[in-house]
Amino acid sequence: MSDFETKTEPIGRRRILGAGIATLGAGLLTRSRAGELTTGATGSDAPRPAQDAEANSAEATSHNASRDRQAVLAAGMTEAEADCWAATADAAAKFFALPELHPMDRQEVATAIHVLQNKLLGRPVYRVYRETAKRLHEEAGG
């Protein structure tokens, strides 16, 4: 049994995806409230919160990013993977703050971000799978 398996209960891909999606949603919601992400209105018509409201929300956004990082690390991501996760969320927030140029941009970028997130979320499970497969191969005398 691997060190990872003995210290935690088994983690499946669906459980990791569910936790990651919930965490990302909370992160984007906080970023939205901080003025980094807008919803509803698009382009130059999109409302932007006052700068003082953004300053007041910056601490909440930072706190949520810290919780988000703790969640993905607890799910089995490495520090480097958690950095990539945070960079992906930051890139999404910055993109969605841009004026809309094409009606499909938001949907296409959301899909691309989800592809990256799914690849990151799958890495901890794949590491356990590879370790288990190697151990089983060795136990079988291979």
Secondary structure, 3 states (H helix, E strand, C coil): CCHHHHHCCCCCHHHHHHHHHHHHHHHHHHHHHCCCCCCCCCHHHCCCCCHHHHHHHHHHHHHHHHHHHHHHHHCCCCHHHHHHHHHHHHHHHHHHHCCCCCCCHHHHHHHHHHHHHHHHHHHHHHHHHHHHHHHHHHHCCC
